[in-house]
């Protein structure tokens, strides 16, 4: 499989993505340094929003996400992967189901559960090995939730914290759906319909559900 290629959804040959990665197209930075800096950029400059769900396939293109100021975990992972591929670093999307244990009142009110699926993260290939990283939660949100923002050192996996700063359960991984070469939009939409049938029915023909 080609984890460097531009695809329908990792469309890094577009102006939107090229604008983001322009400063990283340099030999002055190693691939590890580029990956770390891009991770922080996507983590913090696009605020996390799990309450807007798009049923439009077009919305899962990296160039579409780049035009927004917010995104959920899948959106931000798609954007980061496109940026990494654009600077010559192999990357792919990885999906899972997670359970959130902190600040869950609104989640349960809107979703009927504190389980989130599909949860998106990335796999990035650096120095001969695949690493996991989750750019979902921006630093300001982490401070509100009393959890340290996830860092990525380019050498170790960086996935959501099991506990917050007080030692309370924060995030739990329930199921691993594996990795994909391109964004598996049909799988994701079917997954959402299966787990959140009432939310999807609320769309009433609209391509975007705002909770």
VENWO-V297855 format. One record per backbone hydrogen bond with DSSP energy under -1.0 kcal/mol. CO is the residue of the C=O (numbers start at 1). NH is the residue of the N-H. Records with the same first field share a line. If there is no record, write none. Layout:
CO = NH / NH
//
This chain:
3 = 91
9 = 11 / 62
10 = 7 / 12
11 = 14
14 = 18
15 = 19
17 = 21
21 = 24
22 = 25
24 = 26
30 = 34
31 = 35
32 = 36
33 = 37
34 = 38
35 = 39
36 = 40
37 = 41
38 = 42
39 = 43
40 = 44
41 = 45
47 = 71
51 = 211
53 = 209
56 = 59
57 = 60
58 = 61
61 = 65
62 = 66
65 = 68
69 = 47
71 = 49
72 = 76
73 = 77
74 = 78
75 = 79
76 = 80
77 = 81
78 = 82
79 = 83
80 = 84
81 = 85
82 = 86
84 = 89
85 = 88
90 = 125
92 = 123
93 = 180
94 = 121
95 = 177
96 = 119
97 = 174 / 175
98 = 116
99 = 172
104 = 108
105 = 109
106 = 110
107 = 111
108 = 112
114 = 100
116 = 98
119 = 96
121 = 94
122 = 133
123 = 92
124 = 131
126 = 129
129 = 126
131 = 124
132 = 158
133 = 122
138 = 142
139 = 143
140 = 144
141 = 145
142 = 147
146 = 165
158 = 134
161 = 171
162 = 170
164 = 167
168 = 164
170 = 101
172 = 99
175 = 97
178 = 95
180 = 93
183 = 185
184 = 188
185 = 189
186 = 190
187 = 191
188 = 192
189 = 193
190 = 194
191 = 195
192 = 196
196 = 200
197 = 201
198 = 202
200 = 203
203 = 206
207 = 55
209 = 53
//
